[in-house]
Amino acid sequence: MQGFVPALVAREIFLRGQRVWGRKMLAFLAVCVVLAISATYELIEWAAALMLGQGAEEFLGT
């Protein structure tokens, strides 16, 4: 769900705002948004693990 829902939201925003023309560019930008969200989450996870002095396993609870 982390990639599917943001892709749908980004696609709708790009389509309804008439910011992107062309199916290929729309798909490319939707994938870029999903990758940016996932990368941001990973950076937050990494920073939290460093600040808490624990490994990522403790942060995630696994």
PDBQT receptor file of N, H, CA, C and O in Angstrom, charges set to zero:
ATOM      1  N   MET A   1       0.814  -1.191   0.000  1.00  0.00    +0.000 N 
ATOM      2  CA  MET A   1       0.000   0.000   0.000  1.00  0.00    +0.000 C 
ATOM      3  C   MET A   1       0.863   1.262   0.000  1.00  0.00    +0.000 C 
ATOM      4  O   MET A   1       0.407   2.328  -0.415  1.00  0.00    +0.000 OA
ATOM      5  N   GLN A   2       2.105   1.143   0.464  1.00  0.00    +0.000 N 
ATOM      6  H   GLN A   2       2.476   0.278   0.801  1.00  0.00    +0.000 HD
ATOM      7  CA  GLN A   2       2.964   2.324   0.533  1.00  0.00    +0.000 C 
ATOM      8  C   GLN A   2       3.242   2.902  -0.852  1.00  0.00    +0.000 C 
ATOM      9  O   GLN A   2       3.465   4.106  -0.980  1.00  0.00    +0.000 OA
ATOM     10  N   GLY A   3       3.232   2.089  -1.861  1.00  0.00    +0.000 N 
ATOM     11  H   GLY A   3       3.050   1.111  -1.757  1.00  0.00    +0.000 HD
ATOM     12  CA  GLY A   3       3.489   2.592  -3.198  1.00  0.00    +0.000 C 
ATOM     13  C   GLY A   3       2.235   2.776  -4.035  1.00  0.00    +0.000 C 
ATOM     14  O   GLY A   3       2.185   3.637  -4.913  1.00  0.00    +0.000 OA
ATOM     15  N   PHE A   4       1.227   1.966  -3.762  1.00  0.00    +0.000 N 
ATOM     16  H   PHE A   4       1.267   1.266  -3.049  1.00  0.00    +0.000 HD
ATOM     17  CA  PHE A   4       0.024   1.975  -4.592  1.00  0.00    +0.000 C 
ATOM     18  C   PHE A   4      -0.832   3.221  -4.360  1.00  0.00    +0.000 C 
ATOM     19  O   PHE A   4      -1.253   3.877  -5.313  1.00  0.00    +0.000 OA
ATOM     20  N   VAL A   5      -1.084   3.539  -3.103  1.00  0.00    +0.000 N 
ATOM     21  H   VAL A   5      -0.742   3.006  -2.329  1.00  0.00    +0.000 HD
ATOM     22  CA  VAL A   5      -1.942   4.685  -2.785  1.00  0.00    +0.000 C 
ATOM     23  C   VAL A   5      -1.305   6.011  -3.201  1.00  0.00    +0.000 C 
ATOM     24  O   VAL A   5      -1.983   6.825  -3.828  1.00  0.00    +0.000 OA
ATOM     25  N   PRO A   6      -0.026   6.269  -2.878  1.00  0.00    +0.000 N 
ATOM     26  CA  PRO A   6       0.565   7.529  -3.344  1.00  0.00    +0.000 C 
ATOM     27  C   PRO A   6       0.614   7.641  -4.876  1.00  0.00    +0.000 C 
ATOM     28  O   PRO A   6       0.528   8.744  -5.417  1.00  0.00    +0.000 OA
ATOM     29  N   ALA A   7       0.749   6.530  -5.562  1.00  0.00    +0.000 N 
ATOM     30  H   ALA A   7       0.819   5.635  -5.123  1.00  0.00    +0.000 HD
ATOM     31  CA  ALA A   7       0.759   6.576  -7.025  1.00  0.00    +0.000 C 
ATOM     32  C   ALA A   7      -0.604   7.026  -7.550  1.00  0.00    +0.000 C 
ATOM     33  O   ALA A   7      -0.676   7.829  -8.480  1.00  0.00    +0.000 OA
ATOM     34  N   LEU A   8      -1.676   6.514  -6.963  1.00  0.00    +0.000 N 
ATOM     35  H   LEU A   8      -1.618   5.861  -6.208  1.00  0.00    +0.000 HD
ATOM     36  CA  LEU A   8      -3.015   6.933  -7.380  1.00  0.00    +0.000 C 
ATOM     37  C   LEU A   8      -3.265   8.407  -7.068  1.00  0.00    +0.000 C 
ATOM     38  O   LEU A   8      -3.828   9.137  -7.884  1.00  0.00    +0.000 OA
ATOM     39  N   VAL A   9      -2.841   8.834  -5.879  1.00  0.00    +0.000 N 
ATOM     40  H   VAL A   9      -2.384   8.241  -5.217  1.00  0.00    +0.000 HD
ATOM     41  CA  VAL A   9      -3.032  10.234  -5.489  1.00  0.00    +0.000 C 
ATOM     42  C   VAL A   9      -2.227  11.161  -6.405  1.00  0.00    +0.000 C 
ATOM     43  O   VAL A   9      -2.748  12.168  -6.883  1.00  0.00    +0.000 OA
ATOM     44  N   ALA A  10      -0.978  10.823  -6.643  1.00  0.00    +0.000 N 
ATOM     45  H   ALA A  10      -0.555  10.005  -6.255  1.00  0.00    +0.000 HD
ATOM     46  CA  ALA A  10      -0.135  11.654  -7.510  1.00  0.00    +0.000 C 
ATOM     47  C   ALA A  10      -0.702  11.724  -8.925  1.00  0.00    +0.000 C 
ATOM     48  O   ALA A  10      -0.710  12.788  -9.545  1.00  0.00    +0.000 OA
ATOM     49  N   ARG A  11      -1.170  10.598  -9.425  1.00  0.00    +0.000 N 
ATOM     50  H   ARG A  11      -1.164   9.734  -8.921  1.00  0.00    +0.000 HD
ATOM     51  CA  ARG A  11      -1.754  10.565 -10.775  1.00  0.00    +0.000 C 
ATOM     52  C   ARG A  11      -2.962  11.488 -10.854  1.00  0.00    +0.000 C 
ATOM     53  O   ARG A  11      -3.097  12.254 -11.808  1.00  0.00    +0.000 OA
ATOM     54  N   GLU A  12      -3.838  11.420  -9.859  1.00  0.00    +0.000 N 
ATOM     55  H   GLU A  12      -3.729  10.798  -9.084  1.00  0.00    +0.000 HD
ATOM     56  CA  GLU A  12      -5.030  12.268  -9.861  1.00  0.00    +0.000 C 
ATOM     57  C   GLU A  12      -4.674  13.753  -9.764  1.00  0.00    +0.000 C 
ATOM     58  O   GLU A  12      -5.276  14.590 -10.436  1.00  0.00    +0.000 OA
ATOM     59  N   ILE A  13      -3.702  14.063  -8.928  1.00  0.00    +0.000 N 
ATOM     60  H   ILE A  13      -3.214  13.383  -8.382  1.00  0.00    +0.000 HD
ATOM     61  CA  ILE A  13      -3.289  15.463  -8.795  1.00  0.00    +0.000 C 
ATOM     62  C   ILE A  13      -2.729  15.977 -10.112  1.00  0.00    +0.000 C 
ATOM     63  O   ILE A  13      -3.048  17.089 -10.534  1.00  0.00    +0.000 OA
ATOM     64  N   PHE A  14      -1.899  15.177 -10.757  1.00  0.00    +0.000 N 
ATOM     65  H   PHE A  14      -1.640  14.274 -10.414  1.00  0.00    +0.000 HD
ATOM     66  CA  PHE A  14      -1.319  15.600 -12.032  1.00  0.00    +0.000 C 
ATOM     67  C   PHE A  14      -2.390  15.728 -13.118  1.00  0.00    +0.000 C 
ATOM     68  O   PHE A  14      -2.351  16.661 -13.920  1.00  0.00    +0.000 OA
ATOM     69  N   LEU A  15      -3.341  14.798 -13.145  1.00  0.00    +0.000 N 
ATOM     70  H   LEU A  15      -3.372  14.041 -12.493  1.00  0.00    +0.000 HD
ATOM     71  CA  LEU A  15      -4.386  14.844 -14.169  1.00  0.00    +0.000 C 
ATOM     72  C   LEU A  15      -5.364  15.995 -13.941  1.00  0.00    +0.000 C 
ATOM     73  O   LEU A  15      -5.659  16.755 -14.864  1.00  0.00    +0.000 OA
ATOM     74  N   ARG A  16      -5.859  16.121 -12.726  1.00  0.00    +0.000 N 
ATOM     75  H   ARG A  16      -5.619  15.504 -11.976  1.00  0.00    +0.000 HD
ATOM     76  CA  ARG A  16      -6.872  17.144 -12.452  1.00  0.00    +0.000 C 
ATOM     77  C   ARG A  16      -6.297  18.554 -12.496  1.00  0.00    +0.000 C 
ATOM     78  O   ARG A  16      -7.000  19.504 -12.841  1.00  0.00    +0.000 OA
ATOM     79  N   GLY A  17      -5.037  18.688 -12.151  1.00  0.00    +0.000 N 
ATOM     80  H   GLY A  17      -4.466  17.916 -11.871  1.00  0.00    +0.000 HD
ATOM     81  CA  GLY A  17      -4.402  19.999 -12.216  1.00  0.00    +0.000 C 
ATOM     82  C   GLY A  17      -3.925  20.355 -13.612  1.00  0.00    +0.000 C 
ATOM     83  O   GLY A  17      -3.427  21.457 -13.840  1.00  0.00    +0.000 OA
ATOM     84  N   GLN A  18      -4.077  19.424 -14.546  1.00  0.00    +0.000 N 
ATOM     85  H   GLN A  18      -4.481  18.529 -14.360  1.00  0.00    +0.000 HD
ATOM     86  CA  GLN A  18      -3.639  19.584 -15.931  1.00  0.00    +0.000 C 
ATOM     87  C   GLN A  18      -2.193  20.052 -16.004  1.00  0.00    +0.000 C 
ATOM     88  O   GLN A  18      -1.851  20.965 -16.754  1.00  0.00    +0.000 OA
ATOM     89  N   ARG A  19      -1.359  19.403 -15.207  1.00  0.00    +0.000 N 
ATOM     90  H   ARG A  19      -1.637  18.661 -14.598  1.00  0.00    +0.000 HD
ATOM     91  CA  ARG A  19       0.056  19.764 -15.151  1.00  0.00    +0.000 C 
ATOM     92  C   ARG A  19       0.903  18.909 -16.094  1.00  0.00    +0.000 C 
ATOM     93  O   ARG A  19       1.990  19.319 -16.501  1.00  0.00    +0.000 OA
ATOM     94  N   VAL A  20       0.407  17.728 -16.436  1.00  0.00    +0.000 N 
ATOM     95  H   VAL A  20      -0.476  17.395 -16.105  1.00  0.00    +0.000 HD
ATOM     96  CA  VAL A  20       1.198  16.792 -17.235  1.00  0.00    +0.000 C 
ATOM     97  C   VAL A  20       0.383  16.364 -18.447  1.00  0.00    +0.000 C 
ATOM     98  O   VAL A  20      -0.798  16.032 -18.340  1.00  0.00    +0.000 OA
ATOM     99  N   TRP A  21       1.028  16.380 -19.579  1.00  0.00    +0.000 N 
ATOM    100  H   TRP A  21       1.987  16.649 -19.666  1.00  0.00    +0.000 HD
ATOM    101  CA  TRP A  21       0.395  15.913 -20.803  1.00  0.00    +0.000 C 
ATOM    102  C   TRP A  21       1.168  14.700 -21.295  1.00  0.00    +0.000 C 
ATOM    103  O   TRP A  21       2.390  14.750 -21.432  1.00  0.00    +0.000 OA
ATOM    104  N   GLY A  22       0.473  13.637 -21.555  1.00  0.00    +0.000 N 
ATOM    105  H   GLY A  22      -0.520  13.596 -21.443  1.00  0.00    +0.000 HD
ATOM    106  CA  GLY A  22       1.101  12.421 -22.049  1.00  0.00    +0.000 C 
ATOM    107  C   GLY A  22       1.105  11.322 -21.005  1.00  0.00    +0.000 C 
ATOM    108  O   GLY A  22       1.413  11.545 -19.835  1.00  0.00    +0.000 OA
ATOM    109  N   ARG A  23       0.756  10.138 -21.457  1.00  0.00    +0.000 N 
ATOM    110  H   ARG A  23       0.506   9.957 -22.408  1.00  0.00    +0.000 HD
ATOM    111  CA  ARG A  23       0.646   9.004 -20.544  1.00  0.00    +0.000 C 
ATOM    112  C   ARG A  23       1.993   8.558 -19.995  1.00  0.00    +0.000 C 
ATOM    113  O   ARG A  23       2.095   8.185 -18.827  1.00  0.00    +0.000 OA
ATOM    114  N   LYS A  24       3.008   8.595 -20.816  1.00  0.00    +0.000 N 
ATOM    115  H   LYS A  24       2.925   8.899 -21.765  1.00  0.00    +0.000 HD
ATOM    116  CA  LYS A  24       4.323   8.134 -20.369  1.00  0.00    +0.000 C 
ATOM    117  C   LYS A  24       4.907   9.065 -19.306  1.00  0.00    +0.000 C 
ATOM    118  O   LYS A  24       5.475   8.604 -18.316  1.00  0.00    +0.000 OA
ATOM    119  N   MET A  25       4.768  10.360 -19.511  1.00  0.00    +0.000 N 
ATOM    120  H   MET A  25       4.307  10.734 -20.315  1.00  0.00    +0.000 HD
ATOM    121  CA  MET A  25       5.277  11.312 -18.529  1.00  0.00    +0.000 C 
ATOM    122  C   MET A  25       4.477  11.227 -17.236  1.00  0.00    +0.000 C 
ATOM    123  O   MET A  25       5.044  11.367 -16.153  1.00  0.00    +0.000 OA
ATOM    124  N   LEU A  26       3.172  11.000 -17.332  1.00  0.00    +0.000 N 
ATOM    125  H   LEU A  26       2.712  10.886 -18.212  1.00  0.00    +0.000 HD
ATOM    126  CA  LEU A  26       2.331  10.855 -16.155  1.00  0.00    +0.000 C 
ATOM    127  C   LEU A  26       2.760   9.640 -15.336  1.00  0.00    +0.000 C 
ATOM    128  O   LEU A  26       2.887   9.730 -14.115  1.00  0.00    +0.000 OA
ATOM    129  N   ALA A  27       2.981   8.525 -15.987  1.00  0.00    +0.000 N 
ATOM    130  H   ALA A  27       2.878   8.451 -16.979  1.00  0.00    +0.000 HD
ATOM    131  CA  ALA A  27       3.430   7.320 -15.295  1.00  0.00    +0.000 C 
ATOM    132  C   ALA A  27       4.808   7.524 -14.679  1.00  0.00    +0.000 C 
ATOM    133  O   ALA A  27       5.049   7.107 -13.546  1.00  0.00    +0.000 OA
ATOM    134  N   PHE A  28       5.705   8.158 -15.410  1.00  0.00    +0.000 N 
ATOM    135  H   PHE A  28       5.510   8.497 -16.330  1.00  0.00    +0.000 HD
ATOM    136  CA  PHE A  28       7.051   8.413 -14.904  1.00  0.00    +0.000 C 
ATOM    137  C   PHE A  28       7.019   9.276 -13.655  1.00  0.00    +0.000 C 
ATOM    138  O   PHE A  28       7.704   8.976 -12.677  1.00  0.00    +0.000 OA
ATOM    139  N   LEU A  29       6.230  10.349 -13.676  1.00  0.00    +0.000 N 
ATOM    140  H   LEU A  29       5.674  10.593 -14.471  1.00  0.00    +0.000 HD
ATOM    141  CA  LEU A  29       6.167  11.240 -12.523  1.00  0.00    +0.000 C 
ATOM    142  C   LEU A  29       5.480  10.582 -11.327  1.00  0.00    +0.000 C 
ATOM    143  O   LEU A  29       5.853  10.836 -10.182  1.00  0.00    +0.000 OA
ATOM    144  N   ALA A  30       4.495   9.750 -11.582  1.00  0.00    +0.000 N 
ATOM    145  H   ALA A  30       4.193   9.543 -12.513  1.00  0.00    +0.000 HD
ATOM    146  CA  ALA A  30       3.842   9.033 -10.482  1.00  0.00    +0.000 C 
ATOM    147  C   ALA A  30       4.838   8.082  -9.806  1.00  0.00    +0.000 C 
ATOM    148  O   ALA A  30       4.865   7.977  -8.580  1.00  0.00    +0.000 OA
ATOM    149  N   VAL A  31       5.643   7.402 -10.599  1.00  0.00    +0.000 N 
ATOM    150  H   VAL A  31       5.621   7.488 -11.595  1.00  0.00    +0.000 HD
ATOM    151  CA  VAL A  31       6.674   6.522 -10.037  1.00  0.00    +0.000 C 
ATOM    152  C   VAL A  31       7.705   7.338  -9.267  1.00  0.00    +0.000 C 
ATOM    153  O   VAL A  31       8.159   6.916  -8.204  1.00  0.00    +0.000 OA
ATOM    154  N   CYS A  32       8.077   8.494  -9.788  1.00  0.00    +0.000 N 
ATOM    155  H   CYS A  32       7.708   8.837 -10.651  1.00  0.00    +0.000 HD
ATOM    156  CA  CYS A  32       9.036   9.362  -9.086  1.00  0.00    +0.000 C 
ATOM    157  C   CYS A  32       8.492   9.810  -7.735  1.00  0.00    +0.000 C 
ATOM    158  O   CYS A  32       9.242   9.857  -6.760  1.00  0.00    +0.000 OA
ATOM    159  N   VAL A  33       7.217  10.137  -7.657  1.00  0.00    +0.000 N 
ATOM    160  H   VAL A  33       6.608  10.100  -8.450  1.00  0.00    +0.000 HD
ATOM    161  CA  VAL A  33       6.609  10.544  -6.389  1.00  0.00    +0.000 C 
ATOM    162  C   VAL A  33       6.646   9.387  -5.391  1.00  0.00    +0.000 C 
ATOM    163  O   VAL A  33       6.985   9.582  -4.224  1.00  0.00    +0.000 OA
ATOM    164  N   VAL A  34       6.302   8.192  -5.848  1.00  0.00    +0.000 N 
ATOM    165  H   VAL A  34       6.027   8.034  -6.796  1.00  0.00    +0.000 HD
ATOM    166  CA  VAL A  34       6.314   7.015  -4.972  1.00  0.00    +0.000 C 
ATOM    167  C   VAL A  34       7.725   6.734  -4.467  1.00  0.00    +0.000 C 
ATOM    168  O   VAL A  34       7.913   6.443  -3.286  1.00  0.00    +0.000 OA
ATOM    169  N   LEU A  35       8.703   6.817  -5.338  1.00  0.00    +0.000 N 
ATOM    170  H   LEU A  35       8.551   7.054  -6.297  1.00  0.00    +0.000 HD
ATOM    171  CA  LEU A  35      10.086   6.580  -4.925  1.00  0.00    +0.000 C 
ATOM    172  C   LEU A  35      10.570   7.646  -3.944  1.00  0.00    +0.000 C 
ATOM    173  O   LEU A  35      11.315   7.340  -3.012  1.00  0.00    +0.000 OA
ATOM    174  N   ALA A  36      10.155   8.882  -4.149  1.00  0.00    +0.000 N 
ATOM    175  H   ALA A  36       9.550   9.130  -4.906  1.00  0.00    +0.000 HD
ATOM    176  CA  ALA A  36      10.540   9.961  -3.239  1.00  0.00    +0.000 C 
ATOM    177  C   ALA A  36       9.927   9.748  -1.850  1.00  0.00    +0.000 C 
ATOM    178  O   ALA A  36      10.595   9.968  -0.840  1.00  0.00    +0.000 OA
ATOM    179  N   ILE A  37       8.674   9.326  -1.796  1.00  0.00    +0.000 N 
ATOM    180  H   ILE A  37       8.131   9.147  -2.616  1.00  0.00    +0.000 HD
ATOM    181  CA  ILE A  37       8.029   9.058  -0.510  1.00  0.00    +0.000 C 
ATOM    182  C   ILE A  37       8.718   7.900   0.197  1.00  0.00    +0.000 C 
ATOM    183  O   ILE A  37       8.960   7.970   1.402  1.00  0.00    +0.000 OA
ATOM    184  N   SER A  38       9.036   6.843  -0.530  1.00  0.00    +0.000 N 
ATOM    185  H   SER A  38       8.839   6.786  -1.509  1.00  0.00    +0.000 HD
ATOM    186  CA  SER A  38       9.711   5.690   0.072  1.00  0.00    +0.000 C 
ATOM    187  C   SER A  38      11.111   6.058   0.556  1.00  0.00    +0.000 C 
ATOM    188  O   SER A  38      11.530   5.622   1.628  1.00  0.00    +0.000 OA
ATOM    189  N   ALA A  39      11.828   6.848  -0.219  1.00  0.00    +0.000 N 
ATOM    190  H   ALA A  39      11.487   7.202  -1.090  1.00  0.00    +0.000 HD
ATOM    191  CA  ALA A  39      13.169   7.269   0.191  1.00  0.00    +0.000 C 
ATOM    192  C   ALA A  39      13.114   8.152   1.423  1.00  0.00    +0.000 C 
ATOM    193  O   ALA A  39      13.970   8.042   2.301  1.00  0.00    +0.000 OA
ATOM    194  N   THR A  40      12.127   9.022   1.500  1.00  0.00    +0.000 N 
ATOM    195  H   THR A  40      11.433   9.112   0.786  1.00  0.00    +0.000 HD
ATOM    196  CA  THR A  40      11.969   9.882   2.677  1.00  0.00    +0.000 C 
ATOM    197  C   THR A  40      11.696   9.042   3.917  1.00  0.00    +0.000 C 
ATOM    198  O   THR A  40      12.257   9.306   4.980  1.00  0.00    +0.000 OA
ATOM    199  N   TYR A  41      10.847   8.042   3.790  1.00  0.00    +0.000 N 
ATOM    200  H   TYR A  41      10.391   7.828   2.926  1.00  0.00    +0.000 HD
ATOM    201  CA  TYR A  41      10.569   7.161   4.920  1.00  0.00    +0.000 C 
ATOM    202  C   TYR A  41      11.839   6.443   5.378  1.00  0.00    +0.000 C 
ATOM    203  O   TYR A  41      12.097   6.328   6.576  1.00  0.00    +0.000 OA
ATOM    204  N   GLU A  42      12.616   5.970   4.433  1.00  0.00    +0.000 N 
ATOM    205  H   GLU A  42      12.407   6.064   3.459  1.00  0.00    +0.000 HD
ATOM    206  CA  GLU A  42      13.852   5.276   4.787  1.00  0.00    +0.000 C 
ATOM    207  C   GLU A  42      14.827   6.214   5.500  1.00  0.00    +0.000 C 
ATOM    208  O   GLU A  42      15.506   5.801   6.440  1.00  0.00    +0.000 OA
ATOM    209  N   LEU A  43      14.901   7.464   5.064  1.00  0.00    +0.000 N 
ATOM    210  H   LEU A  43      14.350   7.800   4.300  1.00  0.00    +0.000 HD
ATOM    211  CA  LEU A  43      15.780   8.429   5.737  1.00  0.00    +0.000 C 
ATOM    212  C   LEU A  43      15.287   8.734   7.152  1.00  0.00    +0.000 C 
ATOM    213  O   LEU A  43      16.093   8.881   8.071  1.00  0.00    +0.000 OA
ATOM    214  N   ILE A  44      13.975   8.828   7.331  1.00  0.00    +0.000 N 
ATOM    215  H   ILE A  44      13.320   8.708   6.584  1.00  0.00    +0.000 HD
ATOM    216  CA  ILE A  44      13.424   9.032   8.674  1.00  0.00    +0.000 C 
ATOM    217  C   ILE A  44      13.723   7.826   9.558  1.00  0.00    +0.000 C 
ATOM    218  O   ILE A  44      14.085   7.983  10.725  1.00  0.00    +0.000 OA
ATOM    219  N   GLU A  45      13.577   6.646   9.017  1.00  0.00    +0.000 N 
ATOM    220  H   GLU A  45      13.284   6.518   8.069  1.00  0.00    +0.000 HD
ATOM    221  CA  GLU A  45      13.883   5.418   9.765  1.00  0.00    +0.000 C 
ATOM    222  C   GLU A  45      15.352   5.390  10.176  1.00  0.00    +0.000 C 
ATOM    223  O   GLU A  45      15.670   5.052  11.316  1.00  0.00    +0.000 OA
ATOM    224  N   TRP A  46      16.236   5.740   9.269  1.00  0.00    +0.000 N 
ATOM    225  H   TRP A  46      15.978   6.015   8.343  1.00  0.00    +0.000 HD
ATOM    226  CA  TRP A  46      17.660   5.756   9.548  1.00  0.00    +0.000 C 
ATOM    227  C   TRP A  46      17.997   6.789  10.621  1.00  0.00    +0.000 C 
ATOM    228  O   TRP A  46      18.756   6.503  11.547  1.00  0.00    +0.000 OA
ATOM    229  N   ALA A  47      17.428   7.996  10.494  1.00  0.00    +0.000 N 
ATOM    230  H   ALA A  47      16.812   8.228   9.742  1.00  0.00    +0.000 HD
ATOM    231  CA  ALA A  47      17.698   9.057  11.471  1.00  0.00    +0.000 C 
ATOM    232  C   ALA A  47      17.161   8.683  12.848  1.00  0.00    +0.000 C 
ATOM    233  O   ALA A  47      17.806   8.962  13.859  1.00  0.00    +0.000 OA
ATOM    234  N   ALA A  48      15.999   8.062  12.899  1.00  0.00    +0.000 N 
ATOM    235  H   ALA A  48      15.474   7.836  12.078  1.00  0.00    +0.000 HD
ATOM    236  CA  ALA A  48      15.425   7.646  14.188  1.00  0.00    +0.000 C 
ATOM    237  C   ALA A  48      16.290   6.570  14.830  1.00  0.00    +0.000 C 
ATOM    238  O   ALA A  48      16.500   6.590  16.043  1.00  0.00    +0.000 OA
ATOM    239  N   ALA A  49      16.786   5.645  14.043  1.00  0.00    +0.000 N 
ATOM    240  H   ALA A  49      16.615   5.629  13.058  1.00  0.00    +0.000 HD
ATOM    241  CA  ALA A  49      17.651   4.602  14.589  1.00  0.00    +0.000 C 
ATOM    242  C   ALA A  49      18.943   5.202  15.135  1.00  0.00    +0.000 C 
ATOM    243  O   ALA A  49      19.446   4.750  16.164  1.00  0.00    +0.000 OA
ATOM    244  N   LEU A  50      19.483   6.211  14.460  1.00  0.00    +0.000 N 
ATOM    245  H   LEU A  50      19.075   6.578  13.624  1.00  0.00    +0.000 HD
ATOM    246  CA  LEU A  50      20.700   6.863  14.947  1.00  0.00    +0.000 C 
ATOM    247  C   LEU A  50      20.432   7.676  16.216  1.00  0.00    +0.000 C 
ATOM    248  O   LEU A  50      21.214   7.622  17.165  1.00  0.00    +0.000 OA
ATOM    249  N   MET A  51      19.338   8.421  16.233  1.00  0.00    +0.000 N 
ATOM    250  H   MET A  51      18.703   8.466  15.462  1.00  0.00    +0.000 HD
ATOM    251  CA  MET A  51      19.035   9.270  17.384  1.00  0.00    +0.000 C 
ATOM    252  C   MET A  51      18.679   8.451  18.626  1.00  0.00    +0.000 C 
ATOM    253  O   MET A  51      19.028   8.829  19.744  1.00  0.00    +0.000 OA
ATOM    254  N   LEU A  52      17.997   7.353  18.429  1.00  0.00    +0.000 N 
ATOM    255  H   LEU A  52      17.713   7.046  17.520  1.00  0.00    +0.000 HD
ATOM    256  CA  LEU A  52      17.586   6.524  19.559  1.00  0.00    +0.000 C 
ATOM    257  C   LEU A  52      18.713   5.614  20.034  1.00  0.00    +0.000 C 
ATOM    258  O   LEU A  52      18.610   4.988  21.089  1.00  0.00    +0.000 OA
ATOM    259  N   GLY A  53      19.779   5.544  19.260  1.00  0.00    +0.000 N 
ATOM    260  H   GLY A  53      19.862   6.052  18.403  1.00  0.00    +0.000 HD
ATOM    261  CA  GLY A  53      20.899   4.697  19.621  1.00  0.00    +0.000 C 
ATOM    262  C   GLY A  53      20.583   3.215  19.487  1.00  0.00    +0.000 C 
ATOM    263  O   GLY A  53      21.220   2.375  20.124  1.00  0.00    +0.000 OA
ATOM    264  N   GLN A  54      19.628   2.910  18.681  1.00  0.00    +0.000 N 
ATOM    265  H   GLN A  54      19.111   3.592  18.164  1.00  0.00    +0.000 HD
ATOM    266  CA  GLN A  54      19.217   1.525  18.472  1.00  0.00    +0.000 C 
ATOM    267  C   GLN A  54      19.342   1.187  16.993  1.00  0.00    +0.000 C 
ATOM    268  O   GLN A  54      19.564   2.062  16.156  1.00  0.00    +0.000 OA
ATOM    269  N   GLY A  55      19.199  -0.061  16.700  1.00  0.00    +0.000 N 
ATOM    270  H   GLY A  55      19.019  -0.771  17.380  1.00  0.00    +0.000 HD
ATOM    271  CA  GLY A  55      19.203  -0.485  15.311  1.00  0.00    +0.000 C 
ATOM    272  C   GLY A  55      17.838  -0.294  14.690  1.00  0.00    +0.000 C 
ATOM    273  O   GLY A  55      16.876   0.040  15.382  1.00  0.00    +0.000 OA
ATOM    274  N   ALA A  56      17.751  -0.496  13.437  1.00  0.00    +0.000 N 
ATOM    275  H   ALA A  56      18.532  -0.767  12.875  1.00  0.00    +0.000 HD
ATOM    276  CA  ALA A  56      16.479  -0.334  12.729  1.00  0.00    +0.000 C 
ATOM    277  C   ALA A  56      15.445  -1.367  13.173  1.00  0.00    +0.000 C 
ATOM    278  O   ALA A  56      14.242  -1.117  13.096  1.00  0.00    +0.000 OA
ATOM    279  N   GLU A  57      15.911  -2.523  13.638  1.00  0.00    +0.000 N 
ATOM    280  H   GLU A  57      16.889  -2.725  13.701  1.00  0.00    +0.000 HD
ATOM    281  CA  GLU A  57      14.975  -3.565  14.078  1.00  0.00    +0.000 C 
ATOM    282  C   GLU A  57      14.171  -3.104  15.285  1.00  0.00    +0.000 C 
ATOM    283  O   GLU A  57      12.975  -3.379  15.376  1.00  0.00    +0.000 OA
ATOM    284  N   GLU A  58      14.820  -2.403  16.212  1.00  0.00    +0.000 N 
ATOM    285  H   GLU A  58      15.792  -2.180  16.138  1.00  0.00    +0.000 HD
ATOM    286  CA  GLU A  58      14.111  -1.907  17.385  1.00  0.00    +0.000 C 
ATOM    287  C   GLU A  58      13.138  -0.800  16.999  1.00  0.00    +0.000 C 
ATOM    288  O   GLU A  58      12.049  -0.709  17.567  1.00  0.00    +0.000 OA
ATOM    289  N   PHE A  59      13.513   0.034  16.049  1.00  0.00    +0.000 N 
ATOM    290  H   PHE A  59      14.398  -0.041  15.588  1.00  0.00    +0.000 HD
ATOM    291  CA  PHE A  59      12.635   1.118  15.592  1.00  0.00    +0.000 C 
ATOM    292  C   PHE A  59      11.382   0.552  14.948  1.00  0.00    +0.000 C 
ATOM    293  O   PHE A  59      10.282   1.059  15.170  1.00  0.00    +0.000 OA
ATOM    294  N   LEU A  60      11.539  -0.481  14.162  1.00  0.00    +0.000 N 
ATOM    295  H   LEU A  60      12.432  -0.893  13.982  1.00  0.00    +0.000 HD
ATOM    296  CA  LEU A  60      10.392  -1.065  13.486  1.00  0.00    +0.000 C 
ATOM    297  C   LEU A  60       9.608  -2.026  14.374  1.00  0.00    +0.000 C 
ATOM    298  O   LEU A  60       8.469  -2.375  14.061  1.00  0.00    +0.000 OA
ATOM    299  N   GLY A  61      10.208  -2.448  15.469  1.00  0.00    +0.000 N 
ATOM    300  H   GLY A  61      11.132  -2.164  15.723  1.00  0.00    +0.000 HD
ATOM    301  CA  GLY A  61       9.536  -3.374  16.362  1.00  0.00    +0.000 C 
ATOM    302  C   GLY A  61       9.564  -4.816  15.884  1.00  0.00    +0.000 C 
ATOM    303  O   GLY A  61       8.708  -5.618  16.257  1.00  0.00    +0.000 OA
ATOM    304  N   THR A  62      10.535  -5.139  15.071  1.00  0.00    +0.000 N 
ATOM    305  H   THR A  62      11.231  -4.488  14.768  1.00  0.00    +0.000 HD
ATOM    306  CA  THR A  62      10.617  -6.519  14.580  1.00  0.00    +0.000 C 
ATOM    307  C   THR A  62      11.675  -7.275  15.338  1.00  0.00    +0.000 C 
ATOM    308  O   THR A  62      11.899  -8.456  15.074  1.00  0.00    +0.000 OA
TER     309      THR A  62
